[in-house]
Amino acid sequence: MAGQRIRMPIDELRHLALEACLACGSSRAMAKALVDATLSAARFGRTELGFPHFVDYLTSLRDGRINGDAKPRFDHVLPALIQADADGGIAQLGFDLIYDDFTTRVKTFGISVLTQRNSYTAGELGYYVRRLAQDGLISIAAANGPALMAAAEGGERVYCTNPLAFGVPLPEPLPPVVIDQATSATAFITLAEAAKEQSPIAHGIAIDETGAITTDPVKAMLGALLPFGGYKGANIALIVEMLSAGLSGAAWSLDAGHFLSGEHPVNAGMTVIALFPVAVDAGFPERAKAQLERLHSKGVRIPGDRAMPASVTETDNLDVDIGVLETIRRLCLR
């Protein structure tokens, strides 16, 4: 059944996913936060970080790598700077709980920063900036996690995939533009899928245990991913590391617990910087739309142009991998 897909109503998926979270030990608030983010990824963003990654959350809840009863704490260290502690839970819950306060501060001061430590991996980073853009805010987000990537061929794992995401609002009813990309040449979940299917990977995106370039995904899983663009990608990974783990006080990628094994908490970091563009220019969304249309006319692919329309409702159907769906159902019974 691997690779086979089925169409399922979104509201049924939501109910199943919520029940799975509760069965694996999450609070109701955490379940809602995680399922909202998962459906956002599946509908509008990185589908591989939707329900396939949702299974990782469920197993980590069950195995104790995620504190299912987490109660995030917040410290307003400055009027426009909030430091959060996720209490070993998920990044999405802390974001949910502080969201209204955070966005109010952005619209009051024109800019605000949320930096959070002590969480599981952030999941689809585009979720955070997408949500802010839907409320008229420009934002950039950075997150880290356990070390999966070397800085160069021959090196050891020193960074996570260290993604960076950016969101910009457009006039309604258009969905926002969201850019969400890892600093690694490919996503870890893509590598893991290739290893499961025993299909070769592109040359130059990963190394084996000896530090040599490999196209064998199984050997790459024992080795490390490589950054895109050589040292330039590695430099961006370092920027992300400083913004996410450094600013928040989370574990550096070298010190973070693994998100798939062991009992040591991940203690990942995430930082979100948001701005209120219409305070500077009331016509910003229209200007942004016009420029994107201009770029598109010149052959530029605009990120997100293949995403599901924002008009999709809870009764519409969503494609889901049958194997992933069956795993979620099994976890509901535990």
Buried (B, 14 or more C-beta within 10 A) or exposed (E): EEEEBEEBBBEEBBEBBBBBBBBBBBBEBBBBBBBBBBBBBBBBBBBBBBBBBBBBBBBBBBBBBBBBEBBBEBEEEEEBBBBBBBBBBBBBBBBBBBBEBBBEBBBEBBBBBBBBBBBBBBBBBBBBBBBBBBBBBBBBBBBBBBBBBBBBBEBEBBBBBBBBBBBBBBEEEBBBBBBBBBBBBBBBBBBBBBBEEEEEBEEBBBBBEEBEBBBBBBBBBEBBBBBBEBEEBBBBBBBBBBBBBBBBBBBBBBEBBBBBEEEBBBBBBBBBBBBBBBBEEEEBBEEBBEEBEEEEEEEEEEBBEEBBEEEBEEEBEBEBBBBBBEBBEEBBEE
